[in-house]
Amino acid sequence: MCGIVGAVGHDRCGAVLLDALKRLEYRGYDSSGIVTLHNGQIDLRRAVGKLVHLETALAAQPLNGHIGIGHTRWATHGGVSEVNAHPHVAANRVSIVHNGIIENSTLLKKFLVSKGHKFKSQTDTEVIVHLITENLKTENIVDSIKKTLKALHGSFALGIIFKDKPDLIVGARRGSPLAVGYGPNENYLGSDSYALKSMTNKITYLNDGEFCVIKKDHVEFFSEDGTKINKKVLELSSEEEKYDKGDYKHFMAKEIEEQPLTLKNGIKEYIDNANDDINIYNFPWKKNEISSITLIGCGTAYHSCLMAKYWFEELTSLDVSVDIASEFRYRKNRFKKDSLYVFVSQSGETADTYAALDLCNKNGMKTCAVVNVIESSIARDSEFVLPIHCGTEIGVASTKAFLGQILILYILALKLGILRGDLERKHLSRKLNDLKKLPELIEQTLLTDNKIQNISSTFNEAKGSMFLGRGFSYPIALEGALKLKELSYVHAEGYPAGEMKHGPLALIEEGMPVVVLAPRDNYYKKTISNMQEVIARGAKVLLITNKSSDEVISENIWETIEVESTNEDLLPFLLTIPLQKLAYYSALKKGFDIDKPRNLAKSVTVE
Ligand code: AGP
């Protein structure tokens, strides 16, 4: 989703900003632009599509100057076009980049038009830059920013430059993340520390409501009411992780194959081999302080929460609920003192999940984050953080982060089971032993490649498909359907197998591909019966089960994939692998952009 960068003091500003924008590409975008101040003039380049188009525009007409801002845009208000791309400029005086949504832009625009302002784009962003220009008629820079921010409803991260003030950039944050980076006689602005990392590892994060004035040799921070505030400079690790695809065609392929390793990392981090225990010794709450748990996330992270619900119910006596963040944040929630709220997010920046966390914090709840990006807003604002240790995930379709999330949630369920006395030590030992063997089983399951490649064509040719599962396999069915939808743009529906007869069975017709997840667990026989019901109505069933000496007793199954065997708790990890591959190969055959599916973004920073 939209990315912001800014630099002041650098003599190759255009090039530096382009490099920083490249580091934000992974978030997803549809157009981009950079503006600099040079010889007292605002100089702007914008382009639709991939950054390479902006790069070409810059090669033809380079941008000079020591100060500038840049942006990758993911369209919200107004279509994908050069005129809607950021930066926006008003009265040839002020230029802005914006991430977020201004909810009262129509009203503000009316007011500004009545004052004689002329608009060029259909964006909500252009309203902000005109409003600043309007306020500058009577106020100085800090006061005009304060006044403008006060008038805005919605969420934003902003970068602003002024023709008449060629030595400063203003940054402001409400809802969408923003960070300041410090260099030698040059300073920066960026949507996240990753964008800034090629330039510096010294960072300050803005909190909600704060704004800042960045000059090349110092930065001033202000609270919403304009009071000057002091903020900490954090020193992040200067080690750069390697982000290349290696020998893989796509990041997603690499990330799928990395899963045994990332799970090993997680297990190493959270299992105390010496004491046969779980290494979350710093868990901040006592057993009688928590009697219920609510897990909150979006998309794949929501599926992780749903998966965890089954484990928490199995391993603890806690009351467990699961919520989609965008629903939770506007509901009339009954906050209880002894509830723990767990926020699951790969990026740690998802706007809805962050808003749900913020709501819980404001209501004095216990909050815990399960995140991949440890410097993220969700990690920073949660009381307790459990990192998933997966390394950077670039593919928009989440793969290794999903397994990483469910691993940590499973470990948390074991921890709470032991803490509360719901789980016996000897059972914990057995489960930890099985868990340690999981990476190897994943490695073996990853070898079922060829079969899935062939099967994927059928899913591409069909009108739609269904993914069915019961119990532990139901959240995995939802995740499998989501992966196929987002990568191959074919309709896929995840459903609890037992619910088919209450409606969706009507969708089944001759030749429709249906994935049935039926591992040999408690639900096995029931799921097999549901599978027979769809086969009887003409479905082409791909059965995914685990290896066993007992044959599957059913006729007319189209294809069967067998994953490795382990205890019931851990089978969901293994069932996920063929589903990730099915989605990958379907998209590959269609020639789609696997790492950046259309209309989607890696970091969803608008609600
Ligand atoms: C998964 O493949 C998605 N692209 C998406 O559903 C994602 O999981 C969701 O947007 C939540 O992101 P987060 O984990 O960064 O909060």
Boltz pocket constraint, residues with backbone or C-beta under 6 A from the ligand:
constraints:
  - pocket:
      binder: B
      contacts: [[A, 298], [A, 299], [A, 300], [A, 301], [A, 344], [A, 345], [A, 346], [A, 347], [A, 348], [A, 349], [A, 350], [A, 353], [A, 396], [A, 397], [A, 398], [A, 399], [A, 486], [A, 600], [A, 601], [A, 602], [A, 603], [A, 604]]
      max_distance: 6.0
